[in-house]
Amino acid sequence: MTRLALFIPLVVLAACGPMEERLPAAQVAAEMTRALCEVYVRCGAARTVDGCQAQPEVRDLFGVYHLYASLLRKTVAYDAARARRCVDTFASQSCPAAFPTSDDCRLMFQGRLAVGDTCSLDVECGTERYCHKLAGTAEMGSCRARIAEGGDAPGLEKCVDGLTVVEGRCQRARALGEPCAAGSNSTYRCDPNEPLYCGAGGTCTQERGEGETCSSAEPCGSHQPLSCVTGRCVKWRNLSETCGADQGACMLDLTCDTSSGLCVAG
């Protein structure tokens, strides 16, 4: 696992229908951050929700939603009901933790722009398009259709959902047991939403779990709070537990104190 990463819901009553919880766009980033930290605490990646939320790498993880919210009614539409369901589903997931991939999470912000329209962000172009920018231009681009499986993507082109660029073409991410290519792109050739890596045999292999043997070539699960210590995958250490190169990493809201060799707050 990469070492990262309140509101009162607005409840509305539809005419002649049941109440439906909705989440204001300005609160999405804060709610997603809190949901992630609740999962991290439950799964042993962090000690407290507040401590987790204070970590810059966690706090900034969903900051892009603030930018999306600034575009509402201009180039982006927002579905507050989908957002509420996205956060609730994300917060209730089982371990190991994963980033939100449900339709509600994917579609709570939807772009209004068509192919050829001027854009600055992918989200403005909708789910079937992306904002294509020429190399060296950081600000504006134009909406283009995403590339289908097998299509050429030699530069900054982007594939349709579920595909990734491998050797200049959009290809399907590989599943467990399927062939993959070792090398700099191997992480992306196996499905990044699953705990897989491209093994020495050239097949997508399950990442190592707690207590299993590990090495640089056989990594511990990136979807779990594990460190490879003297050839074994061990859980991240909690407060006052021993830590260090030969003991393991601390939870993300703790620090390994070099003088005592223990995990401390702050």
C-alpha positions as CSV (number, residue, x, y, z in Angstrom):
1,M,0.0,0.0,0.0
2,T,1.4,3.4,-0.9
3,R,1.9,5.5,2.3
4,L,-0.4,8.3,1.7
5,A,-3.8,8.0,0.1
6,L,-17.8,16.4,9.1
7,F,-20.7,17.1,7.4
8,I,-24.4,16.9,8.2
9,P,-26.0,15.3,5.1
10,L,-28.6,17.4,3.3
11,V,-31.8,15.4,3.2
12,V,-34.4,16.3,0.7
13,L,-37.9,15.0,0.2
14,A,-39.0,14.4,-3.3
15,A,-42.6,15.1,-4.1
16,C,-44.6,11.9,-3.3
17,G,-41.4,9.9,-2.9
18,P,-39.0,8.7,-0.2
19,M,-36.3,10.9,1.3
20,E,-33.0,10.8,-0.5
21,E,-29.7,11.9,1.0
22,R,-27.7,14.3,-1.0
23,L,-24.1,15.6,-0.6
24,P,-23.2,19.2,-1.6
25,A,-20.4,19.3,-4.1
26,A,-18.2,21.5,-1.8
27,Q,-18.2,18.7,0.8
28,V,-17.2,15.8,-1.4
29,A,-13.4,16.1,-0.9
30,A,-13.7,16.2,2.9
31,E,-16.2,13.4,3.0
32,M,-14.1,11.1,0.7
33,T,-11.1,11.8,2.9
34,R,-12.9,10.9,6.1
35,A,-14.3,7.8,4.5
36,L,-10.9,6.7,3.4
37,C,-9.4,7.2,6.8
38,E,-12.2,5.3,8.5
39,V,-11.3,2.4,6.2
40,Y,-7.6,2.8,6.9
41,V,-8.2,2.6,10.7
42,R,-10.4,-0.4,10.3
43,C,-7.8,-2.1,8.1
44,G,-4.8,-1.3,10.3
45,A,-3.2,1.3,8.0
46,A,-3.8,4.2,10.5
47,R,-4.3,4.5,14.2
48,T,-7.0,7.3,14.3
49,V,-9.3,8.9,11.8
50,D,-8.2,12.4,12.8
51,G,-4.5,11.5,12.7
52,C,-5.0,10.0,9.2
53,Q,-6.8,13.1,7.9
54,A,-4.0,15.3,9.1
55,Q,-1.5,13.6,6.8
56,P,-0.8,15.9,3.8
57,E,-0.7,13.0,1.3
58,V,-4.2,11.9,2.5
59,R,-5.6,15.4,2.9
60,D,-4.7,16.3,-0.7
61,L,-5.8,13.0,-2.3
62,F,-9.3,14.1,-3.2
63,G,-8.5,17.8,-3.6
64,V,-9.3,17.5,-7.3
65,Y,-13.0,17.5,-6.3
66,H,-12.7,21.1,-5.1
67,L,-11.6,21.9,-8.7
68,Y,-14.5,20.0,-10.2
69,A,-17.0,21.8,-7.9
70,S,-15.7,25.1,-9.2
71,L,-16.8,24.1,-12.7
72,L,-20.4,23.3,-11.9
73,R,-23.1,24.7,-14.1
74,K,-20.4,25.7,-16.6
75,T,-18.8,22.6,-18.0
76,V,-19.5,19.9,-15.4
77,A,-22.8,18.5,-14.0
78,Y,-23.0,17.1,-10.5
79,D,-25.3,14.4,-9.1
80,A,-25.5,14.9,-5.3
81,A,-27.4,11.6,-4.8
82,R,-24.7,9.6,-6.5
83,A,-22.1,11.4,-4.5
84,R,-23.8,10.5,-1.2
85,R,-24.0,6.8,-2.3
86,C,-20.4,6.8,-3.4
87,V,-19.1,8.0,-0.1
88,D,-21.3,5.6,1.9
89,T,-20.3,2.6,-0.2
90,F,-16.6,3.7,0.0
91,A,-16.7,4.0,3.8
92,S,-18.4,0.6,4.3
93,Q,-16.0,-1.4,2.2
94,S,-14.2,-4.4,3.6
95,C,-10.4,-4.8,3.9
96,P,-8.1,-4.5,2.1
97,A,-8.9,-0.9,1.2
98,A,-9.3,0.1,-2.4
99,F,-10.1,3.4,-4.1
100,P,-13.7,4.1,-5.2
101,T,-14.5,2.6,-8.6
102,S,-18.3,2.2,-8.5
103,D,-20.5,3.8,-11.1
104,D,-21.8,6.3,-8.4
105,C,-18.2,7.4,-7.8
106,R,-17.3,7.5,-11.4
107,L,-20.4,9.4,-12.5
108,M,-21.1,11.9,-9.7
109,F,-19.3,14.5,-11.8
110,Q,-20.1,14.4,-15.6
111,G,-18.7,16.7,-18.2
112,R,-21.0,18.7,-20.6
113,L,-18.5,19.3,-23.4
114,A,-18.5,17.5,-26.8
115,V,-15.7,16.4,-29.0
116,G,-13.7,19.4,-30.2
117,D,-14.7,21.7,-27.4
118,T,-12.0,23.6,-25.5
119,C,-11.3,22.1,-22.1
120,S,-8.8,22.1,-19.2
121,L,-9.7,18.8,-17.4
122,D,-10.7,15.4,-18.5
123,V,-13.9,15.5,-16.3
124,E,-15.2,18.3,-18.5
125,C,-15.3,16.0,-21.5
126,G,-17.5,13.3,-20.0
127,T,-16.7,9.6,-19.5
128,E,-16.2,8.7,-23.2
129,R,-13.8,11.6,-24.0
130,Y,-10.7,13.2,-22.5
131,C,-9.0,16.6,-22.6
132,H,-6.2,16.2,-25.1
133,K,-3.3,18.7,-24.5
134,L,-0.3,19.1,-26.8
135,A,3.1,18.3,-25.1
136,G,4.3,21.4,-23.4
137,T,0.9,23.1,-23.0
138,A,-0.3,23.0,-19.4
139,E,-3.6,25.0,-19.6
140,M,-6.1,24.3,-22.3
141,G,-6.8,21.4,-24.8
142,S,-9.7,20.0,-26.7
143,C,-12.1,17.1,-26.0
144,R,-11.3,13.9,-28.0
145,A,-12.9,10.5,-28.0
146,R,-11.1,7.9,-25.8
147,I,-9.2,5.2,-27.7
148,A,-10.7,1.8,-27.9
149,E,-8.9,-1.5,-27.3
150,G,-6.2,-2.1,-29.9
151,G,-6.1,1.6,-30.9
152,D,-2.9,3.6,-31.2
153,A,-2.0,5.8,-28.2
154,P,1.6,6.9,-28.9
155,G,1.6,10.1,-27.0
156,L,-0.8,11.7,-24.5
157,E,-3.8,9.9,-25.8
158,K,-6.1,8.2,-23.2
159,C,-7.9,4.9,-23.4
160,V,-11.5,4.0,-22.6
161,D,-12.2,2.9,-19.0
162,G,-10.7,-0.5,-18.2
163,L,-7.9,-0.2,-20.7
164,T,-4.3,1.0,-20.2
165,V,-1.5,2.1,-22.6
166,V,1.0,-0.6,-23.2
167,E,3.7,-0.2,-25.9
168,G,1.7,2.6,-27.6
169,R,-1.6,0.8,-27.8
170,C,-4.7,0.7,-25.6
171,Q,-4.9,-2.8,-24.0
172,R,-7.1,-4.5,-21.4
173,A,-5.5,-4.7,-18.0
174,R,-4.5,-8.3,-17.3
175,A,-6.1,-10.5,-14.6
176,L,-4.7,-13.0,-12.2
177,G,-2.8,-15.8,-14.1
178,E,-2.8,-13.9,-17.4
179,P,0.4,-13.1,-19.3
180,C,2.1,-9.7,-18.7
181,A,5.3,-8.1,-19.7
182,A,8.1,-7.4,-17.2
183,G,9.7,-4.0,-17.2
184,S,9.0,-0.4,-16.4
185,N,5.3,-0.7,-17.4
186,S,4.6,-4.0,-15.8
187,T,2.7,-2.5,-12.8
188,Y,0.1,-1.1,-15.2
189,R,-0.2,-4.2,-17.4
190,C,-1.8,-6.1,-14.5
191,D,-5.1,-4.7,-13.3
192,P,-4.1,-1.8,-11.0
193,N,-7.4,-2.2,-9.1
194,E,-6.4,-5.7,-8.0
195,P,-3.6,-6.8,-5.7
196,L,-1.4,-8.1,-8.6
197,Y,2.1,-7.7,-9.9
198,C,3.9,-9.0,-13.0
199,G,5.8,-12.0,-11.7
200,A,9.1,-13.4,-12.9
201,G,7.2,-16.0,-15.0
202,G,5.5,-13.3,-17.0
203,T,2.1,-13.8,-15.5
204,C,0.0,-11.6,-13.2
205,T,0.5,-12.9,-9.7
206,Q,-1.2,-12.3,-6.4
207,E,0.8,-9.9,-4.2
208,R,2.1,-11.5,-1.0
209,G,0.0,-11.4,2.2
210,E,0.8,-11.1,5.9
211,G,3.4,-13.7,7.0
212,E,4.3,-14.8,3.5
213,T,7.8,-14.5,2.0
214,C,8.6,-11.4,0.0
215,S,11.4,-9.6,-1.9
216,S,11.8,-6.8,-4.3
217,A,10.6,-9.2,-7.0
218,E,7.8,-10.6,-4.9
219,P,6.2,-7.6,-3.2
220,C,3.9,-7.4,-0.2
221,G,0.3,-6.4,-1.1
222,S,0.1,-2.7,-2.1
223,H,-3.6,-2.8,-1.1
224,Q,-2.7,-3.8,2.4
225,P,-0.7,-2.1,5.2
226,L,2.3,-4.4,4.9
227,S,6.1,-4.0,4.8
228,C,8.7,-6.6,3.6
229,V,10.9,-7.1,6.6
230,T,13.8,-9.7,6.5
231,G,11.9,-11.6,3.8
232,R,8.5,-11.6,5.4
233,C,5.4,-9.4,5.0
234,V,4.5,-7.8,8.3
235,K,1.8,-5.4,9.3
236,W,2.5,-1.7,9.9
237,R,3.4,-1.1,13.5
238,N,1.1,0.6,16.0
239,L,1.8,3.1,18.7
240,S,4.8,2.1,21.0
241,E,5.6,-0.9,18.9
242,T,9.1,-1.5,17.6
243,C,9.9,-0.2,14.1
244,G,12.8,0.3,11.7
245,A,14.4,-1.3,8.7
246,D,14.5,-4.7,10.4
247,Q,11.2,-4.3,12.3
248,G,8.7,-2.7,9.9
249,A,7.1,0.6,9.1
250,C,4.7,2.5,11.4
251,M,1.1,3.3,10.6
252,L,0.8,6.3,8.3
253,D,-0.2,8.7,11.1
254,L,2.7,7.6,13.3
255,T,6.5,8.2,13.1
256,C,9.4,5.8,13.8
257,D,11.5,7.4,16.5
258,T,15.1,6.6,15.7
259,S,16.4,7.0,19.2
260,S,13.9,4.6,20.9
261,G,13.1,2.4,17.8
262,L,9.4,2.8,18.6
263,C,6.4,4.2,16.7
264,V,5.3,7.6,18.2
265,A,2.6,10.0,17.4
266,G,3.3,13.1,15.2
